[in-house]
Amino acid sequence: MLVIGIESSAHTFGVGIVKDGKVLSNAKSMYKITNKGMIPIEVAEHHIENAASTIKKAVLEAGISFKELEGVGYTMGPGLGPCLQVGQLSAKALAYKLNIPLLPINHGLAHIEITKHMERLKDPLVLYVSGGNSQLLVFNKEERRYIILGETFDMGVGNAIDNLARKLGLEHAWGSEVEKLAKDGKYIKMPYTVKGMDFAFTGLLTNAIGMLKKYSVKDILFSFQETAFAQLCEATERALLLTKKSELCVCGGVAQNNRLAEMLTSIAEEHNIRFARTKNEFNSDNGAMIAIVAEKEFLKGKRCSIKRCDIKQRYRVDEAVFYG
């Protein structure tokens, strides 16, 4: 089945096209984040200006025509309302014009499922780490939905990293910039919050910002990153012991961080299980992940009428039923 997927939950307007589980194209246009962060209406304006050209680019790269498309999926949520609406309206327009079925997709579910699909995972413990959220999950086959074993009490680890980067005045306030600058830093003791399989990052962030006049940027970033990731790893290892899973994967924007992957690899080796993360292209927000989930759901007979397909800014991953 030839399916197009549209992702627009935050700074990225992504369009991916898949056929029979194979990614044919994965085009995107990204809003440039400044030290002011993301202003939703401005990001939405970026998406509006780039939606048509990004869709056309994806179709061109896939080597197909619009008439060949058999279904369209879009991000229902969670995300920034104005941004989600741009993706929703773009998907509805395609579905109406081409007379093809339409499906709303959960953003977090798409991150998980494209990782499982690309890495051929069967039933892993999932660490989902992004700007908007950080969670430990397993799939419940009876209920056909993900169960959250642990999650952040306050903000996603990616959001905490980006906030710190902006406070430090980094030109590119991204996790990749923090990872690069944190190398070879010296460790400074920072607040550490793990309760069972839950964790928190606000106290850690506040403490790091308060250290700016006393310590070097390199040492602060190194210590912040090590502490935040150690929290995630402690909760992950506890979840592994509870679930006895033989597979572990990390997904979401922060999964691109090599230091986090290194720490998780160490845990997996100690417990003699498989660890996987997929290519950065599919960990960052992208349309292919939406298309992958939509195709699987379409093949199971799922459909949504254009009138009923909406957006949901606070759409939790454990609310999404998945039959694919």
Secondary structure, DSSP 8 states (H G I E B T S, - for coil): -EEEEEE-SSSEEEEEEEETTEEEEEEEEE---BTTB--HHHHHHHHHHHHHHHHHHHHHHHT--GGG--EEEEEEESS-HHHHHHHHHHHHHHHHHHT--EEEEEHHHHHHHHHHHHHT-SS-EEEEE-SS-EEEEEEETTTTEEEEEEEBSSS-HHHHHHHHHHHTT-SS-SHHHHHHHHTT---------EETTEE--HHHHHHHHHTTTTS-HHHHHHHHHHHHHHHHHHHHHHHHHHH--SEEEEESGGGG-HHHHHHHHHHHHHHT-EEE---HHHHSS-HHHHHHHHHHHHHTT--B-TTT----TT--GGG-----
